[in-house]
Amino acid sequence: MRRKIVAGNWKMNGSKDLVNSLVGEIRSGLASLDNGVEVVIIPPALFVSGVVDQAGGEVAVGVQNVACWDSGAYTGEIAAGMARDVGCSYTLVGHSERRQLFGETDGQVAVKVGRALASGLGAVICVGETLEEREAGKAEEVVSGQVREAASEVGGSQWSQVVIAYEPVWAIGTGKTATAEDAQAMHASIRAVLTSLGAPADEISLLYGGSVKADNAAALFAQPDIDGGLIGGASLKADDFVSICRAVPGRS
């Protein structure tokens, strides 16, 4: 049975006051939830410890990025082991904003995946195409290449730590979203790629990210290969985020 996961990526937003109020509101809203969804909050690194304290073990916590190195003279970087040490269970790897704004390459993403898995973190590997790539008919080719490169650092039992989030770049923060059918088609393609690599594809959770909101979550999550969502702006509002978590179908 694949895990159902909803992860909230706060990006570069937040404050101590937000941590103290929002996490508690989310926990309260999830108290009666019985659909088996695993909820993850991914705040800026400075607020991770505060979120861990407020989460009380009821909500998992992640970081938005980790370094290519385990330790050393890399000012400003955060090692995967450090994130694990302060209570994180997950890290994002290769988010489109890291790729687009900071020049992160597929090769660097692969190295970070390896570091995350070796430290015991779950790696939420982000993949997705730009609008230009989709319009050129290259969407599946681009995403397949990203999956294959990231998977080069995964082996054996480590697949149980891997989550893949498909986030079409053109739908992030724009208010646009892929149709449920388009999102499903790409998720099915990703699962086929994983199968071709010898991974236990039917056991790996695939998330959709790209302007997921309370009013479109149910249609997206109803698709057979979509196991939850990577949520951006809506994760900063407790009611919206909890509504999205509730939209995940219950386990049968």
N, C-alpha and C positions, 0 to 999 in steps of 0.2 A: 504494500500500500504506500503510494507516494505521499510525502508530507504536503499538507496544505499550508502555505506560508504567505503572510502579508507583512512586508517590511516597509517601514516609514523612513525615508531618507530626508533628514532635515536640511541637507546641504549647508550653506554658510548662513544659517539662521539660528537664533536661540539666545537665551540668557539664563541666569540662575533662576529668575522669577518664572520663566517659561518652564524650565525643568520642574520646578517645585509644584507648579499648577497642572501642567499638561499631562505629565506622566500619571499623576494620581487620578485625573479625570478619565484617562484612557483605561486604567486598571478598573475603575468603578464601572465604566461602560461595558467592559469585557466580562464582568463578574458572572453574568448569567449566560454567557456564550457557551454553546455546547456542540459546535460544529467541528471541533478538533483542530481548528486553525492555530498554527504557531505564529505569534505576533513578535515582531522584531522592531526595535527603535534604533535608528542609526543617526546619532547627533554629531555635531562637530566634536573633534577629539577633546577639546578643553572641558566639555560637559559630560564626557562618558562616565566618569566616576559618580557624578551626581545622578545621572540617569540609572546607573546600576543600583545605587542606594534606594532611589525612589521606586524602582521596578520590583524590588523585593523578591526576585526570583520568579515572578509571575510572567514577566515579559523579558524576552531575550534582548541583548544589546549588541550592537556592532559598531565598527568604525568605517569611515568612508574611504579609507585608503591605507595601504601599508607600503613600506619601503622594499626595495630590491635587496636589502642587506639585513643581516641579523643584528649588527651593532657596528659602532665605529664612528669616525669623524664625518658624520653626515648631518650637519646642522639643519634642524627643522623637520627631519624625517621621524617616522614612528615605525618601529619594528613590529612585526606580527606578534612576536613573543611578548612584547610590552603590552599590546592590546589584550592578549590572552591573560596576562598577569593581573590586569585591573578589572577583569570580569567580563570581557567581551566573548561572545560566542561566534560572531561572524565578522567578516569584512567584505565590503564591496571591492571588486577588482575590475579595473578597466571601464569605469563609468564613462559615458560618452563625453561628459564635460572634462574629464581627465584627458581623454584622447584628443578632443577638439581644441581645448583651451591651453593644455599643458604639453601637448605633443607626445603623449604616451603611445608607444608603439605596441603592436601585437607581441613582439618579443619581450618587451618589458612586462606586459600583462602576464605572459606565461611565467616569467621569473617570479612575479609577485604571487601568482597562484601557488607555485611550489613552496614559497616561504610561508604562506598562510596555512597550507595543509600540513606542512611539517611542524608548525607550531600548535596544531590542534584546532585552529579556527575553521569554521565553515567558510568557503569561498563563494560569494555570490558574483559570478562572472557575468559582466554586462556586455552584450553584443547588440549591434544594430547598424542600420544603413542610413546614409543621408538621403535627403530628397532627390538630389542629383543622381545618386546611385540607383534609387528605386525607379526614377523616371527613365533611366538608361537600361532598365531590365536586369540590373546586376544585384538586386537585393539579396537573393538567396546565395549567390556566389560570394558576396562580401561577408555575410553572416556565417556561412559555412567555413570560410577561411579563418575568421576570428575564433570560432569554436575549435577548429582543428589545432590552431596554434596554442590556445590556452590549454587544451587537453594534452599537449605534449609533455606537460609536467605532472600529469595525474596517472596514478597506477594502482592496481589492485583494490584494496579496501578503501583507499582514499576517495573513491567515487561516492562513498556515502557522505562525504563532507561537501560535495559539490552541488551548487544550485546555479542554474543559468537564468539570467533575466534578459529577455528580449525587449529592447527599448529603441524603437525607431527614432532616430535623432530628430527627425522633422516633427515629431509629436511631443517632444519634451518641453514643457513650459509654454507651449504655444496655444493650448486649448484644443488642438487637433488631436484626434486619436485614430488609430487604425480601426476599421470595422472589426467586429468580433470574428467574422469569417476570415478576413485578411490576417488578423493576429493568429488565429488557429492554424492557418496554412503555414505560417512561418514557424510556429511551434512544432508542427508535425515535421517540417523539414529539419529542424534542429534535432528532433528525436531520431530521425533517420540518419543524420550525420553521426550522432553518438553511437547508434547501432553499428554503423560501418566501422567505427573505431574500436569495437569490441567492448564498449562500456555497457553497463546494465541500464540501458536507456529507459526502460519502463519503470525504473526505480528512482530516477533523477527528477527532482522538482523543477519545472520550468515556470517562470513568472513573466507576466507582462508588465512593462513599465512604459508610460507615455500618456500623461494626462488622464490617469485613472481617477474617476470621481464616483461619488455615491450613486449617481444616476446612470452610469454605464458599467459599473463593476459587475453586476449580476450577469449581464449578457456576456461579458468577457470570461468570467469565471465558470460559466456553464459549458464552455468549450472543452472537449475531451482531453486536450493536451495542455491546457492552461491551469496551473496548479496554485495560482494566487497572483499577487501583484507586488511590484516595487513602486511605492507611492511617494510622490514628491510633495507639492504644495498642500495637498489635502491632508497630509500627515501632521500638519501644524495646527489642525483644528480637531479637537477631540471628537465632536459629534460626527464630523465627516469621516474621520479615520475609523472610528468604531463602526459606522454604517458600512464602510467598505469591508471590514473584517466580517461583519455579519452576512455579507453577500456571498461569502464562500459557501458552496453547497456542503451539507453535512456528509459525513462518511456513511456509506451504505454497508 
